[in-house]
Amino acid sequence: MAKRPTGLRINGITKRRIFYGLAAMVALLVLGTIIGLIWADTSDVAGAFAVVTNIVGAVGVVSLLIALAVVTRRQRQG
């Protein structure tokens, strides 16, 4: 069996993959906002969906920005 590292691996993540993830999270935020603006007042399910997508999108953007900072810093040091 192959040995798995115990910590998080950010070395294998490229900047391009992080940018694609950021684009997906921004699209999720836009989708949640559109659903929230259009249908949230008529349906509780749509409102809950909008809230969840906005929370997931915001957390995703923040975590991907942190990963981007770590990858950029490691490339400058190494």
Sine and cosine of phi, psi and omega as CSV:
sin_phi,cos_phi,sin_psi,cos_psi,sin_omega,cos_omega
0.00,0.00,0.56,-0.83,0.00,-1.00
-0.98,0.20,0.55,-0.84,0.03,-1.00
-0.98,0.19,0.75,-0.66,0.05,-1.00
-0.98,-0.22,0.65,-0.76,0.04,-1.00
-0.94,0.35,0.50,-0.87,-0.03,-1.00
-0.99,0.13,-0.42,0.91,-0.04,-1.00
-0.99,-0.14,-0.04,-1.00,0.06,-1.00
-0.96,0.29,0.59,-0.80,0.03,-1.00
-0.94,-0.34,0.94,-0.34,0.07,-1.00
-0.96,-0.27,-0.18,0.98,-0.04,-1.00
-0.89,0.47,-0.56,0.83,-0.06,-1.00
-0.99,0.17,-0.12,0.99,-0.03,-1.00
-1.00,0.00,0.80,-0.60,0.03,-1.00
-1.00,-0.01,0.31,-0.95,0.04,-1.00
-0.89,0.46,-0.59,0.81,0.00,-1.00
-0.88,0.47,-0.68,0.73,0.02,-1.00
-0.91,0.42,-0.60,0.80,0.05,-1.00
-0.92,0.40,-0.66,0.75,0.02,-1.00
-0.90,0.43,-0.62,0.79,0.08,-1.00
-0.89,0.45,-0.66,0.75,0.05,-1.00
-0.90,0.44,-0.65,0.76,0.06,-1.00
-0.89,0.46,-0.65,0.76,0.03,-1.00
-0.89,0.45,-0.64,0.77,0.02,-1.00
-0.91,0.40,-0.64,0.77,0.00,-1.00
-0.93,0.37,-0.61,0.79,0.05,-1.00
-0.91,0.41,-0.65,0.76,0.05,-1.00
-0.89,0.46,-0.62,0.78,0.05,-1.00
-0.90,0.43,-0.65,0.76,0.06,-1.00
-0.89,0.45,-0.68,0.74,0.02,-1.00
-0.90,0.43,-0.69,0.72,0.02,-1.00
-0.88,0.48,-0.71,0.70,0.03,-1.00
-0.89,0.47,-0.63,0.78,0.02,-1.00
-0.92,0.39,-0.68,0.74,0.02,-1.00
-0.89,0.45,-0.72,0.70,0.03,-1.00
-0.89,0.46,-0.66,0.75,0.02,-1.00
-0.89,0.45,-0.65,0.76,-0.03,-1.00
-0.96,0.28,-0.57,0.82,-0.10,-0.99
-1.00,0.03,-0.77,0.64,-0.19,-0.98
-0.93,-0.36,-0.13,0.99,-0.11,-0.99
-0.91,0.42,-0.48,0.88,-0.01,-1.00
-0.98,0.22,-0.29,0.96,-0.01,-1.00
-0.98,-0.20,-0.30,0.95,-0.09,-1.00
-0.60,-0.80,0.74,-0.67,0.06,-1.00
-0.93,0.36,-0.57,0.82,0.01,-1.00
-0.91,0.42,-0.68,0.74,0.03,-1.00
-0.91,0.42,-0.62,0.78,0.05,-1.00
-0.90,0.44,-0.68,0.73,0.03,-1.00
-0.91,0.41,-0.65,0.76,0.04,-1.00
-0.88,0.47,-0.67,0.74,0.01,-1.00
-0.89,0.45,-0.67,0.74,0.01,-1.00
-0.90,0.44,-0.71,0.70,-0.03,-1.00
-0.91,0.42,-0.69,0.72,0.00,-1.00
-0.91,0.42,-0.59,0.81,0.03,-1.00
-0.93,0.36,-0.61,0.79,0.03,-1.00
-0.92,0.38,-0.74,0.68,0.00,-1.00
-0.89,0.46,-0.67,0.74,0.02,-1.00
-0.89,0.45,-0.68,0.73,0.00,-1.00
-0.91,0.41,-0.70,0.72,0.02,-1.00
-0.90,0.43,-0.63,0.77,0.03,-1.00
-0.90,0.44,-0.67,0.74,0.01,-1.00
-0.89,0.45,-0.71,0.70,-0.01,-1.00
-0.90,0.44,-0.71,0.70,-0.02,-1.00
-0.92,0.39,-0.60,0.80,0.03,-1.00
-0.95,0.32,-0.54,0.84,0.09,-1.00
-0.92,0.40,-0.61,0.79,0.08,-1.00
-0.90,0.43,-0.70,0.72,0.03,-1.00
-0.88,0.47,-0.64,0.77,0.03,-1.00
-0.89,0.45,-0.66,0.75,0.03,-1.00
-0.90,0.44,-0.65,0.76,0.00,-1.00
-0.92,0.40,-0.71,0.70,-0.01,-1.00
-0.90,0.44,-0.68,0.73,0.00,-1.00
-0.90,0.44,-0.67,0.74,0.00,-1.00
-0.91,0.42,-0.65,0.76,0.02,-1.00
-0.91,0.40,-0.59,0.81,0.02,-1.00
-0.93,0.37,-0.58,0.82,0.02,-1.00
-0.94,0.33,-0.59,0.81,-0.03,-1.00
-0.97,0.24,-0.55,0.83,-0.10,-0.99
-0.99,-0.17,0.00,0.00,0.00,0.00
